[in-house]
Amino acid sequence: MTKSSSKSALHQSKSTPALPHVNADSIQKIKASRKRQFSDEELKDLLISGNKTALGRGITLVESNQSSHQQRAEKLIESCLPYAHKSIRIGITGVPGVGKSTFIEAFGSLLVKLGKKVAVLAVDPSSSVSHGSIMGDKTRMENLVTEENAFIRPSPSGDSLGGVARKTRESIILCEAAGFDVILIETVGVGQSETTVHSMTDFFLLLKLAGAGDELQGIKRGIIEMADAIVINKADGDNLKAAREARLEFNRALHLYPPKASTWQPKVSLCSALDNTGISEVWEMINEYKKLTKKNEFFEKNRHEQNKFWLLQTINEHLKQRFYQDPQIKKALKDQLTAIENNETTPFAAAKLLLNLHNEL
């Protein structure tokens, strides 16, 4: 729960009984336990028992750029891997203003009522500057954030989308080891972040608004092609008629796209996260997809392909870091950039020189 929340730290959800006997001493004990340092073995044991404080600590290690923390994170992930049961990973994307936080709150609350444990993560390469929209979303998800079986994590910071994505991938493993069986991954921003989330999820959900005017234009076309479902949000009140018309338009458009390798035919549905209508239908649709792809073995095949993809991405990310962080490369790169500005060399010759230098180091 964030400090900025207007709710008391002791605010209880409807499913949790009030605790009138909690006093200042008890609060101090809780705070002290959160500050306590755990050994690696203690952290793992607490995490796999479902302790959310330990899960948060583990993800903090994953997100850290300190080498000692990274070593501990790698060890933790390896030790947790055998306990990372198979969850359903759901990517959720949509433009700002589409109602993602309200939808995630309603959807997550439904899943908790159905007995699921829900983790909400985000991929936001801009978070090192803006701290990510999910930071604000967390304070708005007043019901979900208080649920014992829900975990909401603000966006990890990072200098690149690749770095943020790697941290999110590793955070998924820790969430699964902690017993969360539904992982919701929100994409924040535009462009490559949607592709990144698609490459680490089982089901990709696109939230839309009726009459947004970008259904079949430019880069949005690629995002629509990735989607396993299009959910038109805010289908209520005066928007309902326009939402129904948009559903017909999307259904016609989706039949023009090539068949998916999963053999799944993407569906279009309406919902109102505000009125809490159409939310259960989204979950039914995801279960239908999971049943189909488990039966035709695409589900596991896709997971294997994603693991291969992230192996190569991780290698590329580490090679880039080693290259650009080397002091000699930094100096030589600065010299070559100056030489290019002065027309003393070409970009290709400069690149070859730098790569040869790196190979000699």
N, C-alpha and C positions, 0 to 999 in steps of 0.2 A: 504494500500500500504506500503511495507516495505521500511526501510531506505536504504537498500542495492540495491534497484531497480535502474537501470541505467537511468530509465525514470524520467522526472520531475514529481513532485507531481501534477502538473497541466496537465499532459499528458491526452489527451482526446481520447476516442474511436471514431470510425467512426460515430457511432450513436449519439454522443454528440457534439453539436456545440462548437467551440472554444470560449473562454472567454477572449478577448484581454483587457478588462477593469479591470480585476482583478489586484489589486495592493498589496503592502506589508501590508497595514492596513487591507485589506480584509482577507489576509492570517492569520494575527494575530488574527482576530476575529474568524476565523474558528478553529484555534488552541485552543483559549480560550474556545470555546464552547465544544471542545472535552475534555478539562481538568475539566470542570464544574462538580461538584458533584450533582447527582440527588437524590431526595427522592425516596423511594420505589414506591410510587404511580406514580411519574413522570416517573420513569424508565419503569414501566409497560405500561403506556399510550403511551410513545414514541415508545416502542418496538412493541406494537400491531399496531401502525400506520405505521410500516415498517422502522423505523429509524435504519440504520445499526450501527451507533455509540452506540445506546442504546442496540442493540442486542449483540454487542461486549462486552459491559460492563456487560450485563447479563451473558454471557458465562464465562467471567473472574471470576465472583462470583461463578459460578458452579465449575470452575476449582480450586478455592482457597482451601487451607487446613486450613485456619483460621476459627475457630468455628463461629465467628460473621458473616463472609461472607457466611458460609454454611447455617446459619439460614436465612439470607436474600435471598439466592438462593432458598431454599425450599419454602419460602413465595412467591417468584416471580414465580416459576414454578406452584405452586397451583393456583395463580391468572391468569396465562396465559393459563392454561389448557383448559378452555372453548373456547378460541380463536384459539386453535391449530387445524386447519382444516386438513383434511386428505390429505396428500401429497403422492407421490410415493417415497419410499425409495429404492435406488439402491446401492447395494454393488459392489465395483470394486476391484478386486485383480489381482495379477500377479507378477512375479519375477522382481527384479531390472533389468532395461534395456529393459523391454518389451514396454516401451513408455506410461506409465500410465498418466504422467502429460500432454503429448502432446495430448493423447486421451481425457482426461478430459477437456482440453482447447477447443478442436474441438467440442466435444459433448455438453459441457456447452454453448458454443457460439451459436450452432444450436438451442438449447432449448430457449435461450434468444430471438433469432430471431423469434421463434414461439410464443413468448409472455409469456413464462414461467419465473418464478423467481427461480433461482438456487442457492442452498447452497452447498458448498463443505466442508466436514469434514474429519477427519482421525482418525484411531485407530492405535496407535503406542506405545506399551509398552516400547520401548527403548528411547522414546522422552526425558525423564528426563536427559539422557546422550547425545544423538545425536541431540536433538531438532527436530527430525522427518524430513523425506525427504520432506514433504509437505511444510516446511518452505522455502526450496529452490524452490519447485514447484511453490509457490506463486509468486516468482520473475520472473519465466519463463512464467507464464500464463499472458503475457503482455496485451492481448486483453480482456480476461475474467475478470481480476482483476479490470479493469476500467469500466466495465459495471455496470450501476445503478441497474440492476436487478440480480446481482450476488454477492455472499458473500463467501469468501474463508477464512477458519480458520485454522491456523497451529495446529498441534497435541497438545492435552492437555498433560501435564506432569503428571506422576504418578509413584508410586513405584510398582504397580502391574497391570497386564492386567485387573483385575476386577475393579480396581479404575478408570483406563482410560476409560473402557467400560461404567461404570456408568455415568461418566461425558459426554461422547458422547451421550448416551441415553437421558440425560436431555437437552443437547444442541439441539438435534433434536426437542424436544418439543418447545423450544424457537424459533428456526428457523421457525417452522410451524406457531407459533403464530404471527410471524413477516410477514407472508404471503408468505413464500417460498413454492412452490408446488412441487418442485423436489429436493430431498436431495440426493446428491452423497456422499457415505461414502467409502473412500479409506482405504484399509488395507495395512499397512506398516509392513514389517517383514515377518516372516514365522511361521508356527505351529498354535498355538491356536488363533492367531488374526483373521485368516480366519473364524474359527468357530464362534468367537465372532461377527464379522460383519454379518455373515449369520443369526445369531439369532436376529438381530435388523433391518433387511431389508426385503422388499417385493420381490425383484428380485436380484439375485446374478449373477454377470457377471465375467467370468474368461477371462482375456486377456492372449493370448499365442503368441509365436513366432514359425514360422515353423521350424521344425527340432531341437527343443530344447532337444529332446531325453529323456524326462521324462514323456511322455504322460500317461503311464500306470504303473508307478513304484512307490513303497513306499507310502509315505504320500500324494503325488500328486494325487493318485487315489481317496482318500477321498475328496479332494478339487474338483476334476472333478465331483464326485458324487453329491456334493452340488450345482453345477452350474446349473443355468436355461438357460444359454447361454455361448458358448465359442466363443470368437471373436479373430480371428487370425490377429494381428496387423502387420503393416509394409508390407502389401501385395502389394508391388509395385516394379517396376523395375525388377532386377534380382531375387528378392524374390518371385515374383508372382507365378511361376510354383511350387515351393516348398510349398507355402501357399495353393494352390489348392489341392495338394497331401495330405497335413496335414488335410485339411477339410474333405476329403474322409475318412481318417483314423479315425478321431474323430467321424464322423457320424456312422461309423461301430461300434466303441467302445461304444458309448452312448446307442446303442440298446441292449447292453449286461447288462446294469444296470437295477435294479428293477424299476418298474413304480413309479413315484412320487405321493405323496398324492394329489397334485394339479391337477393331470391328464395331466399336461403339458408335452409335449415331448421336451426336451432341443434341441436347434438348434445350428448350427455352421455357422458362417458367416465370411467373410473377410472384412477387412477395412484397409485404410491407413490414419492415422490421419495427416500425413505430407501432403499428396495430397488431404485430405478431401474427400475421397471416401469411401462409405459404412457406413458412420456415420448415415445418415438418416434412413438407413435400421435397424440399431440397435434400434433406437427409435420406429420405426414401430413394431418391434418384441416385445418390452416391452409393447407397447399399446395392442398388440394382447394377450399377457400373462395376462395383467390386465383385459381385457374384459372377457377372459375365467374364470379367478379366481373370478371375481366379480359375474359372472353368476352362477357358481357352489358353491358360498359362501365360497370358500377356503380363499380368501383374508382376510375377516374379522375374520374367524376362526383362521388363522395363526397369526394375530395381537393379538387376545385374548390369544393364547398359548404363544406367546412371552412375553406378559405382565405378565403372571403367572411365566414364567421362570425367568424374571428379578426381580420379587418380591422375589423369593427364593434366587437368586444370591445376591440381596441387603442385605437380612437378613444375609446370610453367610458372606458377606464382613464386615458388621458392627460387627458381633460376633467375627470375627477374629481380627479386629482392637481393640475392647474392651479387648480381651484376651491378645494380645501381647503388648498392651500399658500399661497394669496394672503394676505398680512398683514391687509389690510382685511377680507377675508372672515372670517378667523379672529376678529377683534375683533367684527365684526357678528354672527357666529354665536353667540359667547359672550353677547352682549347679548340676542339673540333667544331663546336658551334660557332665560335668566333671566326674560324677559318672559312666556314660556309658563308657567314655573313659578308666576309671580305672577298668572296668568290675565289678562294685559294684552293678549294677542294669541292668535291660533290658529296651529296648525302650518302651515296652508295660506297664511295671510297672511304668516307669517314666511318661508316658503320663497319666496314670490313676491318679497318685498322683497330677499332675498339674491340671487336670480337676476337681478333687475333691476340690483342693485348690480354684479354680476359683468359684466353686459352693458355697463355704463358704463365699466368699467375698461379 
